[in-house]
Amino acid sequence: MAEHNKSGGRTLKVESSCEEGIHVNICTHNDLDGYISAAILLRRYPNAYLYFSEPNKLHETLSSLAELCRNVERGNLFILDISAQNQVMSMVLRELKKLKNRFKILWIDHHATWSPSIMKNIGESVDELILNMKARYNAEIVYRIYGGEDKYSLNLLDLLMGRSEDKEWDSYWRRALEGAKIYDKVNRTIYRRHVVQKLALNERSEETDRMYFEG
């Protein structure tokens, strides 16, 4: 799997700056691929704060992130499994410009909607832009970069691809994630964040059980 890295190097600037004390944020797509991408990254950065978004709402999410992190002097932001869209490009670029002064930004995606002009604009606005438009899943890319020898990260990838050997484990987390997505949509709570964090740790809780039955 060959990734296209707009920074031109293989040593990730964001990776090298993720030292202790750095405020880490993950903004990921609101679907299973996005959840698994975030969970794999949470294995590396367990204290990262999660945001969920959609391509046409990314500017709103970034604006909220900037407001919530207004007192953060330096941090890292990972944008996962979200394509850049022309319709909101100017607003996304505006929000990235605000964040760039205080955050190292890494954007990883696999969607085939990136035009040369979009790649250029985003590439100039972030520290790293890693694209593999031939990858079926964004989590594949995240795993190749951050999974390392972590066997559980491979289990997470197997869950996404429907090839888990433990079918009971697979069914539990699929239903918990789907239940959290449904419940959050109606009640505007933070169950998705909790379930993804618990999935990354492979820990069940009362909340993940509740979302399992919601799913």
N, C-alpha and C positions, 0 to 999 in steps of 0.2 A: 504494500500500500504506500503510494508516494504522496506525501503532503506538499502543498505549495506554500512556502513560508515567505510572506511579503517582506519580512525583515532581512531576508537574505542569509541568515545564519541559523545554525542548529542549536546553539546555546540560547535558551529562552531567557530574555531579559526579565520577564515576570518570574520565571522559575528561580533565577539567581537572586531575586530581590525578596522572595518570600521567607524572610528570616523571622525569628521570634519577635513579637511585638508589632508586626505589620497587620493592619486590618484587612482581612481578605473577604471579598464579596463574590458570590456566584450568581449570575443572572442567566437562567436557563429556560429552554422552551417548555411550555406547559403540555408535554406529552410524555409517553413512556421513554422514548429515546432521550429526551431532555432530563427526565428524572434519573435515569441510569448514568448519563454523562455526569450529572452533578454528584451522584452517589460515589462514583469512582474517584472523582476529584476530592470529595470529602474524606476519602481514605487517606489522602495526603495532607489535607488541611481540615481537620475535624472541627475547628472553631469558626470556619467560614460561615457567613450569613447568606441565606438563600433568598433569591427573588425569582418569581416566575413571570414569563412574559410571552408575547406573540409578536411576530414581525411587524404588524401594523400598530402595535402598542408599545414598541420598544422605547420610543422617546419618552413616553409617560413613565415607564418603569425607571429609566435612567434619571429622570427628573426627581422622582420620589427617592431614589437611592441617594442622589446628591443632597437632597434636603435632610434625609435621615443621617447622612454622614458629614454634615456641615462642620462638625468639630473635629473630624479626622484629618490629621495633617499629612499622613502618607498611608497609602493602602494599595491593594491590588484588586483588580476587577477582571473576572473571567466571564466572557459572554459565550454561551454554549448552544449549539443547535438552533440558532436563529439566523435566518437569511436577512440580508439588507434589502429593503424595498424602495424603489424610486419615489413612491407616493409620500413617504415620510422621511426621505433621505435628509432633507435640509434640517429637519427638527432633530433627527438622530445625531447629525454632525454637530449641531449646536450644543446638545447635551454632552457629547463626547469631549468637546472643546472645554467645557466647564470642568469636567472630571479629570482631564489630562494633566492639569497642574498639580494634582494631589495623588493621582492613581496611576500605577502601571496597568495598562489594559491589554489583555490577550483575548482575541476573538477566534473561536474555533467553530467551523461549520462544514457541512457536507452537501447542502442543497445546490441544485444546478441552476440557480437563478442569478448568479453573480455575473454581471456584465463587466467588461474591462473598465468602464468608467466608475462603476460602483466599487470595484476592487481598488482602484486608484484612490478614490475619495476616502474610503474606510481605511485603507492601508496607510494613508498619510495622517490619520486621526487616532490611530492606536499604536501601541508599542510592538505588537505581534499580530499578524493576521495569518492564520493557518487554515487552508482550504483543501479539501479533497472531495471534489464533486463526483468522484467515482465510488466513494464509500457508501454503502447502503445505510449505515447507521453512523451518527455522529459519535456515539459512545465508542465505536471502534477506534477512532482517531484519538480520543481522550485516553483510552486504554493503552494504546501504543506509546503515548507520551508519558503517562503518569502511572500506568498499571504496574510496570516493573515486574517483580517476582511475587507480587501480592496475589495469591491464589483466589482470595475472595473476590477481588476485582474481576477475575475471569468468570467466577460464578455469576456476578452481576451482568456481565456481557451475555452469558448463556441464558439468563432469565429474559433479557431483551430479545434474543434471537429464538426463543422457544425451544431451547435444547437442554434445559436443566435436567439433571438426572433425578433430583429430588422433586418430584411432582407436587408433593404437599407443600413444601417450602415455596415453590414457584407459584402455586395457586394462591397461597396466603398473601404474598406480597403484591401480586397482580391485583387482587381484589382490594387490598388495603389502599393501594395507590389510586385505583379507580374510585373507591369510596371517598377518599380524601378530595379528589378532584371534583366529584359531584357535590359533596358537602360544602366545600369552600365556595363553589359557584353560587349556592343558594344562601349560605350564611356568612360569607366573607370572613371566614376564620383562617387559621394558619395551620390546618391539619396537614396540608401537603408538605409544608416545611418539616413538621415533626416526623411524618412517615418517611420521607426521604432520608432524614438524618438517622432515624432508627434503622432503616434499610442498610445504610452505609456501615452501621455498627453491627448489623445482624442481631438486633435486639428487639423483641416484641415488648409492647407496653399496653396499658389499658386503652390508650388512644388508638394504637394501631389495631387492636382487637375490635374496637368500636368501628373503625373505618372498614375493616374486613367485612363486618356484617352490613355496613352501608353499601358496600360494593356488590 
